[in-house]
Amino acid sequence: MKYWILTYLLLATTICYGQANQKIGLANAYYQEGEFEKAISIYRELTDSPQNISFIHNNYLEILYAKQYNEEAEKYLKNINKIFPSNINYQVDFVDFYITINDSSKAEKVYQQIESDVLQNLGNLRSAAQFFINKQHRDYAERLYLSAREIMRDPNAFAIQLATLYRYTNQKDKMVNEYLKYANERPGNLRYVKNMLQLSLTEEEELQAFVERIMVELQKSKEKDMYSDLLIWANLQLENFYGAFIQARAIDKRNQLDGQNSLEIGELAYQNEDYDIAEMIFSYVVDNFPNSMNYIRAKQLKIKTQEIKIKNHFPIDTAAIRNLIVSYKNLVNEIGLSNYTLEAYRQQALLHAFYLNEHEKAIDMLKEVINFPNAEKDIIAKAKLNLGDIYIITEEPWESVLLYYQVEKSHKNENLGENAKLKNAKLSFYKGEFELAQEHLDILKNATRREIANDAMDLSILIKNNTILDSTQKALRAYAGVDLLIYQNKYQKAQKTLDSLIKEYEEHPILDELLWLKAKRDKEIGEYTQSINLLERIVNDMPYDILTDDALYEIAIIYEEFIQDENKAKEYYQQLMTDYPGSIFVAEARKRFRQLRGDFVN
């Protein structure tokens, strides 16, 4: 008899549970379709059974809010909080309800009860705070964390939770305070803190204020390395490499690191083209750590930085090039030719080849690098590419092709291999083999390195634009020929040829490229006014040309860096930003314009 009773009860329960599930599904379907009256009638019936509450709660409450059935909502919330007194989610919903109907006193009363319960069982703190955050009541979440911190008598407790909360509410001063507390407690998570700060402190004024705040903390804290690290980070965001260097130098001194951090800042300054600061930092490492492993790299980078500064000043000073060669030579003699100095030796060879026309000497030096015992494969590949470049100058292109293909094969799917393919494409272009060049370029459009992909795209567009409407390809062959002359340092012949081609092809689509090539060459020999005149022809006569924004930017650069006429430079930067807002040069133009205007005065 007992067996049959139990079986009956189990069967009845199963049937009831199945019916409840069907009703829940039907009510939720009505809810999804927006038929709230049909849905709410079923939800009301389902609330009689506590086991249904978790399945219907959110949808039912949302309908009550939408219909403004406030009395019914309040009665429902009171009921479920009696049934489930320990369910913080339902208690938070009660606070949310009173806020929704603008009854702040009742909302505060319920909150106080939640806080009291949570402080007696801190294990519920984070879930309670998260429930408030989910309901967009972050002020209550903040109060919970701060009250818990006070009870625990730990001023650093829940720092990361509060920092995250302040980040989302855009309270950046409070956010910074909490991240600093967190970093002090857990210095191993400093990288995470810097990542979060980078997402939040996006304005220059905010970063400047952060620097000032950290400077104050640095003076009174024992954790000097942590605050110095943060100062380095902040100054790097501001591209203030000197400020970053000051802190890096302090860390190096405190920890006897032989200039390691300073060298890293110098390299960042170098990569960001702040060559004066980079040279100063490399000089510091060279002068102060002559017996360290950092000495060789710092000295090599110092010479390389000086080299770039000389190359960026037109016309090129041959005497300065010879001084650079002496510097490289002294470095190699001091250390000896080894894997540590092969790069310096290679750089010296390039100066002989491309600036002093001492090709044979350069070829011998590069062969020495290639054949050096146990040399790293990357420097061998670089030397082969350089050697191939020189063979183009000495009119031995078959040797160039062979060397480029060797690097393509040895460094397949790597930057050096892609660069080798680009050089082969350019060589085919010089030789007038445009179809072969295009085959290489089509592959390189998807190159992993953006610069290579962009260069490939530019050359590909040049070929297509000047072969589609000109089946003879005469103009493009003439352009390729004069481009080769410039590459081979046959400048006088190139200048005469360019002048002739500009007249001959005045009505041809190739004219913009010829003007651009001539303008670049004029700038390199110090003929700045003539260079600007040619660039102005592109801007004024070809306003929709692919090179027009390039020309505007180049004019502004010439005025700023070579003629040093800041007003004219600002004028052209402004024109670029106004007339060509989609140009890739706009971001840099805006930055330079603001600097010239004095926006970044420290």
GIQUI-V917986 format. One record per pair of residues at least 24 apart in sequence whose C-alpha atoms are under 7 Angstrom apart, sorted by the first residue. I is the first residue (numbers start at 1). GAP is how many residues later the second one is. Records with the same first field share a line. If there is no record, write none. Layout:
# GIQUI-V917986
I: GAP  GAP
This chain:
# GIQUI-V917986
36: 27
88: 40
89: 42
92: 39  40
115: 29
119: 29
156: 25  26
167: 33
204: 34
207: 27
225: 26
241: 24  28  36
242: 35
258: 31  34
259: 26  30
260: 34
263: 35
275: 30
279: 26
300: 44
303: 24
314: 210  211  212
315: 209  210  211
339: 36
342: 27
346: 37
353: 37
359: 31
363: 24
381: 26
385: 35
393: 95
415: 34
418: 26  29
419: 33
422: 34
429: 51
430: 50  51  54
432: 45
434: 29
466: 43  44
475: 35
512: 26
549: 27  31  34
552: 24
553: 32
566: 30
